[in-house]
Amino acid sequence: MDLNSSMNGKVCVTGASGFVASWLVKRLLESGCHVIGTVRDPENTKKVLHLWGLEGAKARLQLVKAELTIEGSFDSAVMGCEGVFHTACPVVQGPISDPKLEILDPAISGTLNVLGSRKKDTSLKRVVFTSSSSTIRVISNVDPNVPLDESSWSDVELCETLQFWYALAKMQSEKAAWEFAKENKIDLVVVIPSFVIGPCLPHDLCLTASDVLGLLKGEAERFSLYGRMGYVHIDNVARCHILVFEDTSAEGRYLCSSIVLDNHELVAQLSERYTWLPIPKRFED
């Protein structure tokens, strides 16, 4: 994909300081775009310093304050943009006392706020929504002969039982986005990455990167929950977002994934290659 083909206008990236969003900002800047990145606090140096170090940032990056739960918060950020990449989603690390209040409601209202701001600017071409493979793969009674694809959805009751609040938040916010987009004739395309791996640009590790680090340190408790799943490099995820934005024929949901491994295969390969790390050679069943 030639990133310099047509990406030279102004676009908005929500949650710009996050893991996926940072790489997306990096590739958009390299392609010549002017990027409006929304963050909760543009003055928080620790959270945004890595963005200012990107090539082209001083000339073509603007960071603005926006809150997912505040209606109209994204109005100024999206105004005059050719497209919006909505990657922002609340992630709570640690115990959750009220999943509806802390994760579910902010994810849904934030998505609708972004789309509501987009509705006010009819010149804006397309919204690209970052979903997650957790919206399709948390299901019971899996038939190994029937592959999961972009038509699949996770089981709501199972997500609630397992307390997979992030999966539930992503699924509910994506469905809300599709409904809003249909009602308001908004051009929406969704990218569904599997487990994202690769270099972390932000200072703080995201939840999945923290789990990978734990695995490399021999602390595999959290990672054992993931089971068999797909993996994809962060740079490919960023480029996929740009591709579905540029391609006018793109529509619907797009899986973004590469190799598929179960935990036993994963740790066997890692422990063989990185023999000096305390990686478990096998997970408990």
C-alpha positions as CSV (number, residue, x, y, z in Angstrom):
1,M,0.0,0.0,0.0
2,D,1.3,3.4,-1.0
3,L,0.6,5.7,2.0
4,N,1.5,8.7,0.0
5,S,-1.1,8.1,-2.7
6,S,-3.9,10.4,-1.5
7,M,-3.6,10.9,2.3
8,N,-2.7,14.6,2.4
9,G,-5.8,16.2,3.9
10,K,-6.9,16.7,7.5
11,V,-8.1,13.8,9.6
12,C,-9.1,13.2,13.3
13,V,-7.9,10.4,15.5
14,T,-9.7,9.9,18.8
15,G,-7.8,8.7,21.8
16,A,-4.6,9.6,19.9
17,S,-2.2,8.7,22.7
18,G,-3.2,5.0,22.9
19,F,-1.3,2.0,21.6
20,V,-3.1,1.5,18.3
21,A,-3.9,5.2,17.8
22,S,-0.2,6.3,18.2
23,W,0.9,4.0,15.4
24,L,-2.0,5.3,13.3
25,V,-1.0,8.9,14.0
26,K,2.6,8.0,13.1
27,R,1.6,6.5,9.7
28,L,-0.8,9.3,8.9
29,L,1.8,11.9,9.6
30,E,4.3,10.1,7.4
31,S,1.7,10.0,4.6
32,G,1.5,13.8,4.7
33,C,-1.8,14.2,6.6
34,H,-2.6,17.0,9.0
35,V,-3.8,15.1,12.1
36,I,-6.1,16.4,14.8
37,G,-5.6,14.0,17.8
38,T,-8.0,14.0,20.7
39,V,-6.8,13.3,24.2
40,R,-8.2,13.8,27.7
41,D,-5.4,16.2,28.6
42,P,-3.1,17.7,26.0
43,E,-0.9,19.1,28.7
44,N,-0.1,15.8,30.3
45,T,3.5,15.4,29.0
46,K,3.9,11.8,30.1
47,K,0.8,10.8,28.0
48,V,1.5,12.7,24.8
49,L,5.3,13.3,24.6
50,H,5.8,10.3,22.3
51,L,3.4,11.8,19.8
52,W,5.4,15.1,19.6
53,G,8.5,13.0,18.8
54,L,6.9,11.5,15.6
55,E,8.2,12.6,12.2
56,G,6.0,15.5,11.0
57,A,4.4,16.1,14.3
58,K,5.6,19.7,14.9
59,A,4.3,20.8,11.5
60,R,1.1,18.7,11.1
61,L,-0.1,17.4,14.5
62,Q,-2.6,19.2,16.7
63,L,-3.7,17.7,20.0
64,V,-7.1,18.9,21.4
65,K,-9.0,18.0,24.6
66,A,-12.1,15.8,24.3
67,E,-14.0,13.7,26.7
68,L,-15.9,10.6,25.6
69,T,-18.8,11.3,27.9
70,I,-19.3,15.0,27.1
71,E,-21.8,15.6,24.2
72,G,-20.3,17.9,21.6
73,S,-16.8,17.4,22.9
74,F,-15.5,16.3,19.5
75,D,-17.2,19.0,17.5
76,S,-14.2,21.2,17.0
77,A,-11.9,18.2,16.4
78,V,-13.8,16.7,13.5
79,M,-14.9,20.0,11.9
80,G,-13.3,20.4,8.5
81,C,-11.7,16.9,8.5
82,E,-11.9,14.5,5.6
83,G,-12.3,11.5,7.9
84,V,-12.4,10.4,11.5
85,F,-10.6,7.3,13.0
86,H,-12.4,6.5,16.3
87,T,-10.0,4.4,18.3
88,A,-10.8,5.8,21.8
89,C,-12.3,3.3,24.3
90,P,-12.3,3.3,28.1
91,V,-10.0,0.6,29.5
92,V,-9.9,0.1,33.3
93,Q,-6.8,-1.8,34.6
94,G,-7.5,-3.3,38.0
95,P,-10.8,-4.2,39.9
96,I,-14.0,-2.9,38.4
97,S,-16.8,-2.0,40.9
98,D,-19.4,-0.9,38.4
99,P,-18.8,-2.1,34.8
100,K,-21.8,-0.3,33.4
101,L,-20.7,3.1,34.8
102,E,-16.9,2.6,34.3
103,I,-16.7,0.9,30.9
104,L,-20.0,0.2,29.1
105,D,-21.7,3.6,29.2
106,P,-18.6,5.6,28.4
107,A,-17.8,3.4,25.4
108,I,-21.3,3.7,23.9
109,S,-21.8,7.3,24.7
110,G,-18.3,8.2,23.4
111,T,-19.0,6.5,20.1
112,L,-22.3,8.2,19.7
113,N,-20.7,11.6,20.6
114,V,-18.1,11.2,17.9
115,L,-20.7,10.2,15.3
116,G,-22.9,13.0,16.5
117,S,-20.1,15.5,15.9
118,R,-19.5,13.9,12.5
119,K,-23.2,14.4,11.7
120,K,-22.8,18.1,12.1
121,D,-20.1,18.3,9.3
122,T,-21.6,16.8,6.1
123,S,-18.4,17.4,4.2
124,L,-16.6,14.7,6.3
125,K,-16.2,11.6,4.1
126,R,-15.9,8.5,6.3
127,V,-15.6,7.3,9.9
128,V,-13.3,4.3,10.6
129,F,-14.2,2.6,13.9
130,T,-11.6,0.4,15.7
131,S,-13.4,-2.6,17.1
132,S,-11.8,-5.8,18.5
133,S,-11.8,-9.6,17.8
134,S,-13.3,-9.9,21.2
135,T,-16.6,-8.8,19.6
136,I,-16.7,-12.0,17.5
137,R,-14.8,-14.7,19.4
138,V,-16.3,-14.9,22.9
139,I,-18.8,-17.7,22.1
140,S,-19.8,-21.0,23.6
141,N,-20.2,-24.3,21.8
142,V,-17.7,-23.4,19.1
143,D,-17.9,-25.6,15.9
144,P,-14.3,-26.0,14.8
145,N,-15.5,-26.6,11.2
146,V,-17.1,-23.2,11.0
147,P,-14.6,-20.3,10.9
148,L,-15.4,-17.0,12.6
149,D,-15.7,-14.1,10.2
150,E,-17.0,-10.5,10.0
151,S,-20.6,-11.7,10.4
152,S,-19.9,-13.3,13.8
153,W,-20.7,-11.7,17.1
154,S,-19.8,-12.6,20.7
155,D,-22.3,-14.0,23.1
156,V,-23.5,-11.2,25.4
157,E,-24.5,-13.5,28.3
158,L,-21.1,-15.3,28.1
159,C,-19.2,-12.0,28.2
160,E,-21.2,-11.0,31.3
161,T,-20.6,-14.4,32.9
162,L,-16.9,-14.3,32.3
163,Q,-16.8,-10.5,33.1
164,F,-15.2,-9.7,29.8
165,W,-16.3,-6.1,30.1
166,Y,-14.0,-4.8,27.4
167,A,-15.4,-7.2,24.9
168,L,-19.0,-6.3,25.8
169,A,-18.2,-2.6,25.6
170,K,-16.6,-2.9,22.2
171,M,-19.5,-5.0,20.9
172,Q,-22.3,-2.7,22.3
173,S,-20.5,0.5,21.1
174,E,-20.0,-1.0,17.6
175,K,-23.6,-2.1,17.3
176,A,-24.7,1.4,18.5
177,A,-22.4,2.9,15.8
178,W,-23.9,0.8,13.0
179,E,-27.4,1.8,14.1
180,F,-26.6,5.5,14.3
181,A,-24.7,5.4,11.0
182,K,-27.7,3.8,9.2
183,E,-30.2,6.3,10.7
184,N,-28.0,9.3,9.8
185,K,-26.5,8.0,6.5
186,I,-23.0,8.1,7.8
187,D,-20.3,6.3,5.8
188,L,-18.9,3.9,8.5
189,V,-16.3,1.2,8.1
190,V,-15.1,-1.1,11.0
191,V,-11.6,-2.6,11.5
192,I,-11.5,-5.7,13.8
193,P,-7.9,-6.4,14.9
194,S,-7.1,-9.7,16.6
195,F,-4.5,-9.7,19.5
196,V,-2.2,-6.7,18.6
197,I,1.5,-7.1,19.2
198,G,4.6,-5.0,18.4
199,P,6.5,-2.0,19.7
200,C,4.6,0.3,22.1
201,L,5.0,4.0,21.4
202,P,3.3,5.3,24.5
203,H,5.2,5.5,27.8
204,D,2.7,3.3,29.6
205,L,2.0,-0.2,28.4
206,C,-1.6,-1.0,27.3
207,L,-3.4,-3.9,29.0
208,T,-2.5,-6.5,26.3
209,A,1.1,-5.4,26.1
210,S,1.3,-5.7,29.9
211,D,0.0,-9.3,29.6
212,V,2.7,-10.1,27.0
213,L,5.3,-8.6,29.3
214,G,4.0,-10.8,32.1
215,L,4.2,-13.9,29.9
216,L,7.9,-13.1,29.1
217,K,8.6,-12.7,32.9
218,G,7.0,-16.1,33.6
219,E,3.8,-14.6,35.0
220,A,1.3,-16.3,32.8
221,E,-1.9,-16.2,34.8
222,R,-3.7,-13.5,32.8
223,F,-2.4,-14.7,29.5
224,S,-3.8,-18.2,30.0
225,L,-7.3,-16.7,29.6
226,Y,-6.8,-15.8,26.0
227,G,-6.7,-19.4,24.6
228,R,-6.4,-19.9,20.8
229,M,-6.5,-16.7,19.0
230,G,-5.1,-14.6,16.1
231,Y,-2.2,-12.3,16.3
232,V,-1.4,-9.2,14.2
233,H,1.4,-6.6,14.2
234,I,0.5,-3.1,15.3
235,D,1.9,-1.6,12.1
236,N,-0.4,-3.7,10.0
237,V,-3.3,-2.6,12.1
238,A,-2.4,1.1,11.5
239,R,-2.0,0.5,7.7
240,C,-5.3,-1.4,7.6
241,H,-7.1,1.6,9.0
242,I,-5.6,3.9,6.4
243,L,-6.4,1.4,3.6
244,V,-10.1,1.1,4.4
245,F,-10.3,4.9,4.7
246,E,-8.7,5.4,1.3
247,D,-10.5,2.7,-0.6
248,T,-13.9,4.1,-1.5
249,S,-15.3,0.6,-2.2
250,A,-14.6,-0.5,1.4
251,E,-17.7,-1.2,3.5
252,G,-18.8,-3.2,6.5
253,R,-16.5,-5.0,8.9
254,Y,-12.9,-6.0,8.2
255,L,-10.9,-8.6,10.2
256,C,-7.3,-7.6,10.6
257,S,-5.3,-10.7,11.7
258,S,-2.4,-12.9,10.8
259,I,-1.2,-16.1,12.4
260,V,-3.5,-18.2,14.7
261,L,-1.9,-20.0,17.6
262,D,-3.1,-21.6,20.8
263,N,-1.3,-20.8,24.1
264,H,0.7,-24.1,24.0
265,E,2.0,-23.4,20.5
266,L,2.8,-19.8,21.4
267,V,4.8,-20.5,24.6
268,A,6.6,-23.4,22.9
269,Q,7.9,-21.1,20.1
270,L,8.8,-18.3,22.5
271,S,10.6,-20.5,25.1
272,E,12.6,-22.1,22.3
273,R,13.7,-18.8,20.8
274,Y,14.2,-16.8,24.0
275,T,15.8,-19.5,26.2
276,W,17.1,-16.9,28.8
277,L,13.6,-15.8,29.7
278,P,11.4,-17.6,32.3
279,I,8.7,-18.2,29.8
280,P,6.5,-21.3,30.7
281,K,6.9,-24.1,28.3
282,R,3.3,-25.1,28.7
283,F,0.1,-23.7,30.2
284,E,-2.0,-25.6,32.6
285,D,-5.1,-27.0,30.9
